[in-house]
Amino acid sequence: MAASPVPSGSASPLLIACALGIEKAALRSGDRSGARGPVTVLRTGMGPQNAERAVRAALSATAMGGAPVVASGFCAGLAPGMHPGDLIVADETRHPAGTSRCTDTELLVKAVARAVPGRAVHCGPLIGSDHVVRGPERAALCATGAIAVDMESAVTLRTALGAGPRPVAAVRVVVDAPEHELVRIGTVRGGISAFRVLRAVLPAFFEWHRSLLLPRR
């Protein structure tokens, strides 16, 4: 587990949680020109247990009280027709212990589409798993209405909300889809799209973050 602060100049914290080093590298190298407030990119390690442990520890810091949390990184698409480089904006994340509703999803979808023009943006339920999902299991999860699956987002949001009320979101980049299954996660590095898309989407997180500070009508 490793957290890296992204320098900026306000007092509203934002925590972006991802599992893998390559995901953190993409998020750290993205354009930060739209950032407002201190932002921390947290590498949790792979899997739900590591994510829960890392997010709970990060949010225990006094400075992180009430901090909005974004779960990000790569995921597997569940719906036929999805392609590597497509974006997933969750309206909810599903965990065996329950469902976590995401905050201001419509605004985030629009921000993501602006940040990465020309890429397909899918919005819907993101389901959690404790293992890599393939073949028939992918189809079974799709039949539940979920549009994508990963191992950390659901537990990240559940842990964040368990630490106190706060805005939460999950935005993932598809690297593995029904017609484009990966042999192993390491092959992502050789992909032409996923890393660049994840890097490019970062300004959308800042736009969403800024919107949380605006007065509500």
Salt bridges, closest charged atoms under 4 A:
GLU23 OE2 - ARG172 NH1 3.89
GLU52 OE2 - ARG56 NH2 2.72
ASP86 OD2 - HIS122 NE2 2.94
GLU92 OE2 - ARG94 NE 2.83
GLU92 OE1 - ARG101 NH1 2.91
ASP104 OD2 - ARG216 NH2 2.99
GLU106 OE2 - LYS110 NZ 3.57
ASP130 OD1 - HIS131 ND1 2.63
GLU137 OE2 - HIS131 NE2 2.85
ASP150 OD2 - ARG172 NE 3.51
GLU152 OE1 - ARG172 NH2 3.93
ASP176 OD2 - ARG138 NH2 2.84
GLU181 OE2 - ARG138 NH2 3.07
GLU207 OE2 - ARG114 NH2 2.28
